[in-house]
């Protein structure tokens, strides 16, 4: 891992540990949102089984949105963004498709290997290209 | 102290050619031409809103000029190690300690972490006793000292771009910054600076660039 990425990772981990409430908020949101569905639409197992794959990934995506705002706002306000200009841009729609497929495959008694392989490939592509795309986007934003 | 830009030099650490400075859709300055040689300091002056900060951000690579170009040692883009930018904001995280915040700033800019140099840097700015204190417990002046402590670790003859560095510093802090500027200029570094002229030590020499004279 390049020194730059390691420094950023260590800093964010340290900040998350010191502000645990903020770090745990998306997880809490995810758990509460998922748990509300059986209350809202009824505890019918067949229905819940049918909607569970999509539901879980949509809730995970919404929960991640809570932290996306924090990702840039604080760094922009305190001047750190000027010093950085490189972070991560989530490419979440394909992840959602393949993630839902993986859950549905397991649910249907099939292997999720193919979906997980695609998710792995997506992770690698994102890790390689997201810093460049994010840098370009952030540079436009701070100009 | 002299005035007006110097004679051209193709290998200047910074050469600004016909640059226009804009904020939003408003053009603040146009036709800006100057060079900054090794061992030189240029003090950018101008009334509020004239574009001093905008110009410094362009030089630091945080924007693209609406017109004209900037060359760094003859190249179109500054390298990460060539330009050291300290802006209005200190780029410090409230929940990090002084040492952690400083270490982070050094590491993201690719600097090697030398423990002895870090200790010396903290001592230079009178921050030794506060090194493990969270940034949120520091005064504005102390925060400014932490942000500027990064300059102590610089041993390269780079281009320093300093936006109001004397802000919030007391007389002792200003003296320490002047010492750093003198050492940097002596080793062939260059400085582009804004702020109050009276804070600069009279033992330093600098040129002036008045943006009020170049308003678009």
Interface residues (C-beta under 8 A of the other chain):
Chain A: X3 X4 X6 X7 X8 X10 X11 X14 X15 X18 X19 X74 X77 X78 X79 X80 X82 X83 X84 X85 X139 X142 X143
Chain B: X57 X60 X62 X63 X64 X85 X87 X88 X89 X90 X91 X92 X93 X94 X95 X96 X100 X103 X104 X105 X107 X108 X109 X110
